[in-house]
Amino acid sequence: MRTGFWIVCGVWLVLVSGCSSSPEPRKPAGVLDNPEHHVAKGLTYLEEQRWRDAEQSFDRALELDAEYPEALSGKALALAYTSREDGRTAERQRSLEEQAVELQDQSESLANDSEKPKARFRVGINRIRLEGVLQTGDWVEEAESQFRELQALRRESPGLARLQSEAHYRLAGVYQQALGFDQAGAQFREVLALGLDFTREADLALARLNDVARARPGSRHGKSVALADSITRADLAALLVEEFALADLYARGKVAQRPAYRKPEAESSGSQMISGPASDLSEHPLRADVEEVLALGVRGLEVNPQKLFLPDETVTRAEYSLALEDILIKVLQDNRLASRFVGTPSPWSDVRTDAYYYNAARTVVDRDLLGLKNGVRGEFAPNAPISGAEALLGLRKLKDELNSYVRRS
């Protein structure tokens, strides 16, 4: 009996000690092996979109101090960005989102108890970024509320000017994601006025916003791709239908169109039959726009021999030029445009005269519908992706030119 009693006591003591103690912090391996350094590295990785490297850096900081607010908040951001990677199941995405929110809440609780205003400010900036990534609930209002709290903290702690600059920059990013371009521009200008951190990034962002303002996107899809570094074939089809109103322009210009493809009756009753000549559009959200463009017949936006449209492939500057040239020829009803530059020397170092897109590229540049990618080196960059702002601005200029022609004819 006595032996059994001592065994039970020993087990109880082990359980109690296990529950009451937390893992011992790792001993630093060197001078730079400290939480602040690892957090700084993690933030750099976030800027470079290296989400897993960022998470590892924040974990190294947490090994040294499990309650380091900036590390917990940084890891929350890394997980949130990771949750948005392609190939995530809905369940995995939801799990990562929940972990991110939990870590952020924990970091804010620790930061609020801290006497370090810099830690509170960093965690607050990360909250603004997190709202922009997750976009749940009243995410814009939550980001604005957090920004106001940071402004109050800034007034109490004058040494936070550089972080204040980043706060403006991150709020501008939230406004951009919410398609509030005017509000985003105002915040970017605040960054430039402070003249501290993120000035180069803000300057570039403002230049792109100026292109968007000139393009004047009117449709929601136009606004959603306006700041994208690249667009897909389906995106371009949607821009031609929703933003450019190609069918209406063709009708007013009396452009001969392909017969519209009608949906089979079986499809409207819920079957899986695919309408249109492309076999890879059945589940695509922009299917209707793509099928309308296919019916209109735009060069460069056709199906391939395998009856595939490839809606998610990136549009290059060469392909974009082909589409604009084709529209221009059809509305103006001037086939001479298709060979105007044939036989002339190429003015660019990266485009041969026998390239299939040579005449189209020369046409769009000559009419100021698309600029050179690098004017100093004289490069058109035919294989580079067309950005959302470039695509919108070119379509706006072309639409204005063709609208005036249609009105005169």
C-alpha positions as CSV (number, residue, x, y, z in Angstrom):
1,M,0.0,0.0,0.0
2,R,2.8,2.4,1.0
3,T,4.6,1.8,-2.3
4,G,1.4,2.5,-4.3
5,F,0.9,5.8,-2.4
6,W,4.3,7.1,-3.3
7,I,3.8,6.1,-6.9
8,V,0.6,8.1,-7.0
9,C,2.3,11.1,-5.4
10,G,5.2,11.0,-7.8
11,V,2.8,11.0,-10.8
12,W,0.9,13.9,-9.3
13,L,4.0,15.9,-8.8
14,V,5.1,15.3,-12.4
15,L,1.7,16.4,-13.7
16,V,1.7,19.6,-11.5
17,S,5.2,20.6,-12.5
18,G,4.4,20.0,-16.2
19,C,1.3,22.1,-16.1
20,S,2.8,25.0,-14.2
21,S,6.0,25.4,-16.2
22,S,6.4,26.9,-19.6
23,P,9.1,25.9,-22.1
24,E,12.4,27.4,-21.3
25,P,13.5,30.1,-23.7
26,R,16.3,29.2,-26.0
27,K,19.7,30.6,-25.2
28,P,21.0,33.2,-27.7
29,A,23.6,31.8,-30.1
30,G,25.2,35.2,-30.8
31,V,24.9,38.9,-30.6
32,L,22.4,39.2,-33.4
33,D,20.4,36.2,-32.1
34,N,17.8,38.4,-30.4
35,P,14.0,38.9,-30.9
36,E,14.4,42.4,-32.3
37,H,16.8,41.2,-35.0
38,H,14.6,38.3,-36.0
39,V,11.5,40.4,-36.2
40,A,13.3,42.9,-38.4
41,K,14.3,40.0,-40.7
42,G,10.8,38.7,-40.7
43,L,9.4,42.1,-41.7
44,T,11.9,42.2,-44.6
45,Y,10.8,38.8,-45.7
46,L,7.1,39.9,-45.7
47,E,8.0,42.8,-48.0
48,E,9.6,40.2,-50.3
49,Q,6.5,38.0,-50.1
50,R,8.6,35.2,-48.6
51,W,5.9,34.1,-46.2
52,R,7.5,30.9,-44.9
53,D,10.9,32.6,-44.3
54,A,9.1,35.3,-42.5
55,E,7.3,32.8,-40.3
56,Q,10.5,31.1,-39.4
57,S,12.1,34.4,-38.4
58,F,9.3,35.3,-36.1
59,D,9.4,31.8,-34.7
60,R,13.1,32.3,-33.9
61,A,12.2,35.4,-32.0
62,L,9.5,33.6,-30.1
63,E,12.0,30.8,-29.1
64,L,13.9,33.5,-27.3
65,D,10.8,35.3,-25.9
66,A,7.5,33.5,-26.2
67,E,5.6,36.8,-25.3
68,Y,7.4,39.2,-27.7
69,P,4.4,41.1,-29.1
70,E,6.0,42.1,-32.5
71,A,7.0,38.5,-33.2
72,L,3.5,37.2,-32.4
73,S,1.9,39.9,-34.6
74,G,4.4,39.3,-37.4
75,K,3.7,35.6,-37.4
76,A,0.0,36.4,-37.6
77,L,0.6,38.3,-40.8
78,A,2.8,35.6,-42.3
79,L,0.0,33.0,-41.6
80,A,-2.6,35.3,-43.1
81,Y,-0.6,35.8,-46.3
82,T,0.1,32.1,-46.5
83,S,-3.7,31.4,-46.2
84,R,-4.2,33.2,-49.5
85,E,-1.7,31.1,-51.5
86,D,-3.1,29.1,-54.4
87,G,-4.1,25.5,-53.7
88,R,-5.3,26.0,-50.2
89,T,-8.4,24.0,-49.2
90,A,-11.2,26.0,-47.6
91,E,-10.6,24.2,-44.4
92,R,-6.9,24.9,-44.3
93,Q,-7.4,28.5,-45.2
94,R,-9.9,28.9,-42.4
95,S,-7.5,27.3,-39.9
96,L,-4.7,29.6,-40.9
97,E,-7.0,32.7,-40.7
98,E,-8.1,31.6,-37.2
99,Q,-4.5,31.2,-36.1
100,A,-3.6,34.6,-37.4
101,V,-6.4,36.3,-35.6
102,E,-5.6,34.5,-32.4
103,L,-1.9,35.5,-32.5
104,Q,-2.8,39.1,-33.4
105,D,-5.2,39.4,-30.5
106,Q,-2.6,37.9,-28.2
107,S,0.1,40.3,-29.4
108,E,-2.2,43.3,-28.9
109,S,-3.0,42.2,-25.3
110,L,0.7,41.9,-24.5
111,A,1.6,45.2,-26.3
112,N,-1.1,47.1,-24.4
113,D,0.4,45.9,-21.1
114,S,3.9,46.9,-22.3
115,E,5.4,50.3,-21.6
116,K,7.1,50.3,-25.0
117,P,5.1,52.6,-27.4
118,K,7.1,51.3,-30.3
119,A,5.9,47.7,-29.7
120,R,2.3,49.0,-29.5
121,F,2.7,50.9,-32.7
122,R,4.3,48.0,-34.6
123,V,1.5,45.7,-33.5
124,G,-1.1,48.3,-34.5
125,I,0.4,48.6,-38.0
126,N,0.3,44.9,-38.4
127,R,-3.4,44.9,-37.4
128,I,-4.0,47.4,-40.3
129,R,-2.2,45.0,-42.7
130,L,-4.1,42.0,-41.3
131,E,-7.4,43.6,-42.0
132,G,-6.4,44.2,-45.6
133,V,-5.4,40.6,-46.0
134,L,-8.3,38.8,-44.4
135,Q,-11.0,41.4,-45.4
136,T,-13.6,40.0,-43.0
137,G,-16.5,42.0,-41.4
138,D,-16.1,45.8,-41.5
139,W,-12.4,45.5,-42.4
140,V,-11.9,49.0,-43.8
141,E,-13.6,50.6,-40.7
142,E,-11.5,48.4,-38.4
143,A,-8.3,49.5,-40.2
144,E,-9.3,53.1,-39.9
145,S,-10.1,52.8,-36.2
146,Q,-6.7,51.2,-35.6
147,F,-5.1,54.0,-37.6
148,R,-6.8,56.6,-35.4
149,E,-5.5,54.9,-32.3
150,L,-2.0,55.0,-33.7
151,Q,-2.3,58.7,-34.4
152,A,-3.2,59.3,-30.7
153,L,-0.2,57.2,-29.7
154,R,2.0,59.1,-32.0
155,R,1.0,62.4,-30.3
156,E,2.0,60.9,-27.0
157,S,5.3,59.6,-28.3
158,P,7.1,62.0,-30.7
159,G,9.8,59.4,-31.5
160,L,7.5,57.3,-33.7
161,A,7.6,59.5,-36.9
162,R,9.1,56.7,-39.1
163,L,6.4,54.2,-38.0
164,Q,3.8,56.9,-38.6
165,S,4.9,57.1,-42.2
166,E,4.4,53.3,-42.5
167,A,1.0,53.6,-40.9
168,H,-0.1,56.0,-43.7
169,Y,1.3,53.6,-46.3
170,R,-0.5,50.6,-44.9
171,L,-3.8,52.4,-44.6
172,A,-3.4,53.5,-48.2
173,G,-3.0,49.8,-49.1
174,V,-6.3,49.0,-47.4
175,Y,-8.0,51.7,-49.3
176,Q,-6.6,50.4,-52.6
177,Q,-7.9,46.9,-51.9
178,A,-11.3,48.4,-51.2
179,L,-11.1,50.3,-54.5
180,G,-11.0,53.7,-52.7
181,F,-8.4,55.2,-55.0
182,D,-8.9,58.8,-53.9
183,Q,-8.5,57.9,-50.2
184,A,-5.4,55.8,-51.0
185,G,-3.9,58.7,-52.9
186,A,-4.4,61.0,-50.0
187,Q,-2.5,58.6,-47.7
188,F,0.3,58.1,-50.1
189,R,0.8,61.9,-50.3
190,E,1.0,61.9,-46.5
191,V,3.9,59.5,-46.8
192,L,5.7,61.8,-49.3
193,A,5.0,64.8,-47.1
194,L,6.7,63.1,-44.1
195,G,9.7,62.3,-46.3
196,L,10.8,59.3,-44.2
197,D,10.2,55.7,-44.9
198,F,8.2,54.2,-47.8
199,T,8.6,57.3,-49.9
200,R,9.8,55.4,-53.0
201,E,7.0,52.9,-52.7
202,A,4.4,55.7,-52.2
203,D,5.7,57.6,-55.2
204,L,5.4,54.5,-57.5
205,A,2.0,53.8,-56.1
206,L,0.8,57.4,-56.8
207,A,2.1,57.2,-60.4
208,R,0.1,54.0,-60.9
209,L,-3.0,55.7,-59.3
210,N,-2.5,58.6,-61.7
211,D,-2.7,56.1,-64.6
212,V,-5.8,54.6,-63.2
213,A,-7.4,58.1,-62.8
214,R,-6.6,58.8,-66.5
215,A,-8.1,55.5,-67.5
216,R,-11.3,56.2,-65.5
217,P,-12.4,52.6,-64.9
218,G,-16.2,52.5,-64.6
219,S,-16.9,48.9,-64.0
220,R,-16.2,47.0,-60.8
221,H,-14.0,44.6,-62.6
222,G,-12.1,47.5,-64.2
223,K,-11.4,48.9,-60.8
224,S,-10.5,45.5,-59.3
225,V,-7.7,44.9,-61.9
226,A,-6.6,48.5,-62.1
227,L,-3.6,48.1,-59.8
228,A,-2.7,44.5,-60.8
229,D,0.8,43.9,-62.1
230,S,-0.7,41.5,-64.7
231,I,-4.1,40.5,-66.0
232,T,-5.4,37.2,-67.4
233,R,-7.0,36.5,-70.8
234,A,-10.4,36.3,-69.0
235,D,-9.7,39.7,-67.3
236,L,-9.0,41.3,-70.7
237,A,-12.2,39.7,-72.1
238,A,-14.2,41.2,-69.2
239,L,-12.6,44.6,-69.7
240,L,-13.6,44.6,-73.4
241,V,-17.1,43.7,-72.5
242,E,-17.8,45.7,-69.3
243,E,-15.4,48.6,-69.6
244,F,-14.9,49.0,-73.3
245,A,-18.4,48.0,-74.4
246,L,-17.0,46.3,-77.5
247,A,-20.3,44.9,-78.7
248,D,-21.9,48.3,-78.7
249,L,-18.9,49.8,-80.5
250,Y,-19.0,47.1,-83.1
251,A,-22.7,47.6,-83.6
252,R,-22.4,51.3,-84.1
253,G,-19.4,50.8,-86.4
254,K,-21.3,48.2,-88.4
255,V,-18.6,45.6,-87.8
256,A,-19.4,42.2,-89.0
257,Q,-19.5,39.8,-86.1
258,R,-19.5,36.1,-85.7
259,P,-23.0,34.6,-84.9
260,A,-23.6,34.8,-81.2
261,Y,-23.4,31.4,-79.5
262,R,-26.6,30.6,-77.8
263,K,-26.7,28.5,-74.6
264,P,-28.2,25.0,-75.1
265,E,-31.6,24.5,-73.4
266,A,-30.1,21.6,-71.4
267,E,-27.6,24.0,-69.8
268,S,-30.3,26.3,-68.5
269,S,-32.0,23.4,-66.8
270,G,-28.8,22.7,-64.7
271,S,-26.8,20.2,-66.8
272,Q,-23.1,20.4,-67.2
273,M,-23.1,21.0,-71.0
274,I,-20.7,23.8,-72.0
275,S,-21.8,26.6,-74.2
276,G,-19.5,28.3,-76.7
277,P,-16.5,26.9,-78.6
278,A,-14.2,26.8,-75.5
279,S,-14.2,23.7,-73.3
280,D,-12.4,25.1,-70.3
281,L,-14.9,27.8,-69.1
282,S,-17.6,25.8,-67.4
283,E,-16.8,27.0,-63.8
284,H,-15.0,30.2,-64.6
285,P,-16.6,33.4,-63.0
286,L,-15.9,35.4,-66.1
287,R,-17.4,32.8,-68.5
288,A,-20.1,35.1,-69.9
289,D,-17.6,37.8,-70.8
290,V,-15.3,35.4,-72.4
291,E,-18.0,33.9,-74.5
292,E,-19.2,37.3,-75.7
293,V,-15.7,38.2,-76.8
294,L,-15.4,34.8,-78.6
295,A,-18.6,35.6,-80.4
296,L,-17.2,39.0,-81.4
297,G,-14.0,37.5,-82.6
298,V,-11.0,39.4,-81.3
299,R,-7.6,38.4,-82.6
300,G,-5.4,37.1,-79.8
301,L,-8.4,36.1,-77.7
302,E,-9.4,33.0,-79.6
303,V,-9.5,29.3,-78.6
304,N,-6.6,27.1,-79.5
305,P,-6.8,24.0,-81.7
306,Q,-7.7,21.9,-78.6
307,K,-10.7,24.2,-78.0
308,L,-9.2,25.7,-74.9
309,F,-9.4,29.5,-74.2
310,L,-6.9,29.3,-71.2
311,P,-8.7,32.0,-69.3
312,D,-6.2,32.2,-66.4
313,E,-3.1,32.6,-68.6
314,T,-1.3,36.0,-68.3
315,V,-1.7,38.5,-71.2
316,T,1.6,39.7,-72.6
317,R,2.1,43.1,-74.1
318,A,2.4,41.4,-77.6
319,E,-1.0,39.7,-77.2
320,Y,-2.6,42.9,-75.9
321,S,-1.3,44.8,-79.0
322,L,-2.8,42.2,-81.3
323,A,-6.2,42.6,-79.7
324,L,-6.1,46.4,-79.9
325,E,-4.9,46.4,-83.5
326,D,-7.7,44.0,-84.5
327,I,-10.4,46.2,-82.9
328,L,-8.9,49.3,-84.6
329,I,-8.9,47.7,-88.0
330,K,-12.4,46.4,-87.7
331,V,-14.0,49.6,-86.5
332,L,-12.1,51.9,-88.9
333,Q,-12.6,49.2,-91.6
334,D,-9.1,49.8,-92.9
335,N,-7.2,46.6,-93.6
336,R,-4.1,48.5,-94.6
337,L,-3.3,49.0,-91.0
338,A,-2.5,45.3,-90.7
339,S,0.6,45.7,-92.9
340,R,1.5,49.4,-92.5
341,F,4.8,48.7,-90.8
342,V,5.7,45.5,-92.7
343,G,9.1,45.9,-94.3
344,T,10.2,48.8,-92.1
345,P,13.1,48.5,-89.7
346,S,12.4,47.8,-86.1
347,P,13.1,50.8,-83.8
348,W,13.4,48.5,-80.8
349,S,16.2,46.3,-79.7
350,D,14.0,43.4,-78.5
351,V,11.5,43.1,-81.4
352,R,12.4,41.5,-84.8
353,T,10.6,42.6,-87.9
354,D,9.4,39.1,-88.6
355,A,7.7,38.7,-85.2
356,Y,4.0,37.8,-85.6
357,Y,3.1,40.8,-83.4
358,Y,5.6,43.3,-85.0
359,N,3.0,45.4,-86.9
360,A,0.5,45.4,-84.0
361,A,3.2,46.6,-81.6
362,R,4.2,49.3,-83.9
363,T,0.6,50.3,-84.4
364,V,-0.3,50.7,-80.7
365,V,2.9,52.6,-79.9
366,D,2.5,54.8,-82.9
367,R,-1.0,55.7,-81.8
368,D,0.1,56.2,-78.1
369,L,-2.1,53.3,-76.9
370,L,0.8,51.6,-75.2
371,G,4.2,53.0,-74.3
372,L,7.6,51.3,-74.3
373,K,8.6,49.3,-71.3
374,N,12.0,50.9,-71.2
375,G,12.4,54.1,-73.3
376,V,16.0,54.6,-72.4
377,R,17.1,51.2,-73.8
378,G,14.4,51.2,-76.5
379,E,12.7,48.0,-75.4
380,F,9.0,47.1,-76.1
381,A,9.2,44.0,-73.8
382,P,6.8,41.9,-75.9
383,N,6.7,39.0,-73.4
384,A,6.3,41.1,-70.3
385,P,2.8,41.0,-68.7
386,I,0.5,43.9,-69.4
387,S,-0.5,45.6,-66.1
388,G,-4.0,46.5,-65.2
389,A,-3.3,50.2,-65.4
390,E,-1.6,49.9,-68.8
391,A,-4.5,47.8,-70.2
392,L,-7.2,50.2,-68.9
393,L,-5.4,53.3,-70.1
394,G,-4.9,51.8,-73.6
395,L,-8.5,50.8,-73.9
396,R,-9.6,54.2,-72.7
397,K,-7.5,56.0,-75.4
398,L,-8.7,53.6,-78.1
399,K,-12.3,54.0,-77.0
400,D,-12.1,57.7,-77.2
401,E,-10.5,57.6,-80.6
402,L,-13.0,55.1,-82.0
403,N,-16.0,56.8,-80.4
404,S,-15.2,60.0,-82.2
405,Y,-14.8,58.1,-85.5
406,V,-18.2,56.4,-85.1
407,R,-19.9,59.7,-84.4
408,R,-18.4,61.2,-87.5
409,S,-19.3,58.3,-89.8
